[in-house]
Amino acid sequence: MSRPLHAIVDALGGRLLGDVCLEIERLAPLTTANPSELSFVAQARYASQVLTTRAGALIVPPGLEEAAVGRGACIITDDPYLYFARLTQWWRAQHRLPVPPFVDPTASIHPTASVAEDATIEAFAVISARARIGPRAHIGAHSVLGADSFVGASTQLYPRVTVGEACVIGDRCILHSGVVIGADGFGFAPHQGAWVKIAQLGAVRIGDDVEIGANTCIDRGALDDTVIGNGVKLDNLIQIGHNVQVGAHTAMAGCVGVAGTAIIGAHCTIGGGAIVLGHLTLADRVNISAATVVTRSIAQPGHYTGMFPIDDNASWEKNAASLKQLNRLRERLRSIEQRLDSFLKNN
């Protein structure tokens, strides 16, 4: 179902130039868009693509207004990327057919559970004793809510999400398929060559407006709770260990691992495949590059990287062998400096 350009601007703002009644059938990437589709150019350095794209209309920053007007209709906004993000949400809402709230008859809901009248419970979901589900929440098929758990208003759980007992999910959260909240943390005490399990007595508390990607796991705390702050965004296949604290509006890309009791500040970013070791603290606004292993606490905001560059295998082995000798070379250099200082003092 198409929408006229002016409807988009009426809803989201911006300055519209050109054919205000141009019908937009789809949002599309710049390189593949056709004359009935809308795309965006985020920065002035991509000006050449304004002239080559076949898109019917563009969202552009003020610096590209002249080039965009010369080729056709456009929406001028200070932050095209943010505008496009909001546009995708508006577009989905416009095209998604409303489904009234319902409780599927195959769902298992314990008599002591509390479910808001306008919540949706899909097929074969299990809602355990004393679990509470807020207004407009949506519990996907085959999802499980443990005893005494809580899911806030307008939160969506996609199919096959597990929320463990006593765990709390805030308002307007999105949990994608396969997410597990509140599995036991990895806690064992060694004893006579074997391992004795440490019962995990804490829970998980997740704030509002959090999104958690598919197959991500957040372990419950050993004694205190694992805490995820408001607005946190977690990608797919992330492991958050027990008693971790993640500050508000921090984002982590796929396959990040955060070991137990680490504290991650607010507004941090952690690149894909990075590892944060246990019991470390990262200050607010720390940015960690992909594949970095964080081995010490970071007290100052900034961008941190720790990875060994890729190379052909023979060169990599030589460089790695040299790296192993750095400590010995440092000690030799220190000895030479001390002897030189002694020589200069005595002559």
ChimeraX attribute file (.defattr): number of C-alpha atoms within 10 A of each C-alpha:
attribute: neighborCount
match mode: 1-to-1
recipient: residues
	/A:1	8
	/A:2	14
	/A:3	15
	/A:4	14
	/A:5	22
	/A:6	19
	/A:7	13
	/A:8	18
	/A:9	16
	/A:10	11
	/A:11	10
	/A:12	13
	/A:13	14
	/A:14	19
	/A:15	13
	/A:16	19
	/A:17	17
	/A:18	16
	/A:19	15
	/A:20	16
	/A:21	12
	/A:22	18
	/A:23	20
	/A:24	19
	/A:25	16
	/A:26	15
	/A:27	19
	/A:28	15
	/A:29	14
	/A:30	19
	/A:31	13
	/A:32	11
	/A:33	18
	/A:34	19
	/A:35	15
	/A:36	17
	/A:37	22
	/A:38	26
	/A:39	25
	/A:40	22
	/A:41	22
	/A:42	20
	/A:43	15
	/A:44	15
	/A:45	10
	/A:46	11
	/A:47	16
	/A:48	10
	/A:49	13
	/A:50	22
	/A:51	12
	/A:52	11
	/A:53	19
	/A:54	20
	/A:55	25
	/A:56	21
	/A:57	30
	/A:58	26
	/A:59	27
	/A:60	28
	/A:61	21
	/A:62	17
	/A:63	15
	/A:64	20
	/A:65	18
	/A:66	9
	/A:67	15
	/A:68	25
	/A:69	17
	/A:70	12
	/A:71	18
	/A:72	15
	/A:73	22
	/A:74	29
	/A:75	28
	/A:76	24
	/A:77	20
	/A:78	14
	/A:79	16
	/A:80	22
	/A:81	17
	/A:82	11
	/A:83	20
	/A:84	19
	/A:85	10
	/A:86	12
	/A:87	17
	/A:88	12
	/A:89	10
	/A:90	14
	/A:91	15
	/A:92	10
	/A:93	11
	/A:94	13
	/A:95	10
	/A:96	8
	/A:97	8
	/A:98	8
	/A:99	7
	/A:100	8
	/A:101	16
	/A:102	13
	/A:103	19
	/A:104	14
	/A:105	12
	/A:106	14
	/A:107	17
	/A:108	17
	/A:109	21
	/A:110	14
	/A:111	11
	/A:112	14
	/A:113	18
	/A:114	17
	/A:115	21
	/A:116	14
	/A:117	14
	/A:118	18
	/A:119	22
	/A:120	22
	/A:121	28
	/A:122	22
	/A:123	18
	/A:124	19
	/A:125	25
	/A:126	21
	/A:127	28
	/A:128	22
	/A:129	18
	/A:130	21
	/A:131	24
	/A:132	21
	/A:133	28
	/A:134	20
	/A:135	17
	/A:136	20
	/A:137	25
	/A:138	25
	/A:139	28
	/A:140	22
	/A:141	21
	/A:142	21
	/A:143	26
	/A:144	23
	/A:145	29
	/A:146	22
	/A:147	20
	/A:148	18
	/A:149	23
	/A:150	24
	/A:151	27
	/A:152	22
	/A:153	21
	/A:154	20
	/A:155	26
	/A:156	22
	/A:157	26
	/A:158	21
	/A:159	21
	/A:160	22
	/A:161	24
	/A:162	24
	/A:163	26
	/A:164	24
	/A:165	24
	/A:166	19
	/A:167	24
	/A:168	23
	/A:169	25
	/A:170	22
	/A:171	22
	/A:172	19
	/A:173	26
	/A:174	21
	/A:175	27
	/A:176	22
	/A:177	22
	/A:178	20
	/A:179	25
	/A:180	23
	/A:181	28
	/A:182	27
	/A:183	20
	/A:184	20
	/A:185	23
	/A:186	17
	/A:187	16
	/A:188	12
	/A:189	9
	/A:190	9
	/A:191	8
	/A:192	6
	/A:193	6
	/A:194	9
	/A:195	11
	/A:196	12
	/A:197	11
	/A:198	13
	/A:199	14
	/A:200	20
	/A:201	13
	/A:202	22
	/A:203	27
	/A:204	28
	/A:205	22
	/A:206	25
	/A:207	20
	/A:208	20
	/A:209	20
	/A:210	25
	/A:211	21
	/A:212	24
	/A:213	20
	/A:214	21
	/A:215	19
	/A:216	23
	/A:217	22
	/A:218	30
	/A:219	27
	/A:220	31
	/A:221	28
	/A:222	22
	/A:223	13
	/A:224	16
	/A:225	21
	/A:226	28
	/A:227	23
	/A:228	26
	/A:229	21
	/A:230	21
	/A:231	21
	/A:232	24
	/A:233	21
	/A:234	24
	/A:235	19
	/A:236	21
	/A:237	21
	/A:238	25
	/A:239	21
	/A:240	27
	/A:241	27
	/A:242	32
	/A:243	27
	/A:244	28
	/A:245	24
	/A:246	25
	/A:247	24
	/A:248	22
	/A:249	19
	/A:250	25
	/A:251	21
	/A:252	24
	/A:253	19
	/A:254	20
	/A:255	20
	/A:256	26
	/A:257	21
	/A:258	26
	/A:259	21
	/A:260	25
	/A:261	21
	/A:262	22
	/A:263	22
	/A:264	27
	/A:265	23
	/A:266	22
	/A:267	19
	/A:268	24
	/A:269	22
	/A:270	26
	/A:271	19
	/A:272	21
	/A:273	18
	/A:274	25
	/A:275	21
	/A:276	25
	/A:277	19
	/A:278	20
	/A:279	16
	/A:280	19
	/A:281	20
	/A:282	24
	/A:283	19
	/A:284	20
	/A:285	19
	/A:286	22
	/A:287	21
	/A:288	24
	/A:289	19
	/A:290	22
	/A:291	18
	/A:292	20
	/A:293	18
	/A:294	21
	/A:295	13
	/A:296	13
	/A:297	17
	/A:298	17
	/A:299	12
	/A:300	11
	/A:301	15
	/A:302	13
	/A:303	13
	/A:304	14
	/A:305	15
	/A:306	14
	/A:307	11
	/A:308	11
	/A:309	6
	/A:310	8
	/A:311	10
	/A:312	7
	/A:313	9
	/A:314	9
	/A:315	11
	/A:316	14
	/A:317	12
	/A:318	10
	/A:319	13
	/A:320	12
	/A:321	11
	/A:322	11
	/A:323	11
	/A:324	10
	/A:325	10
	/A:326	11
	/A:327	10
	/A:328	10
	/A:329	13
	/A:330	11
	/A:331	11
	/A:332	12
	/A:333	12
	/A:334	12
	/A:335	12
	/A:336	12
	/A:337	12
	/A:338	12
	/A:339	12
	/A:340	12
	/A:341	11
	/A:342	11
	/A:343	10
	/A:344	9
	/A:345	8
	/A:346	7
	/A:347	5
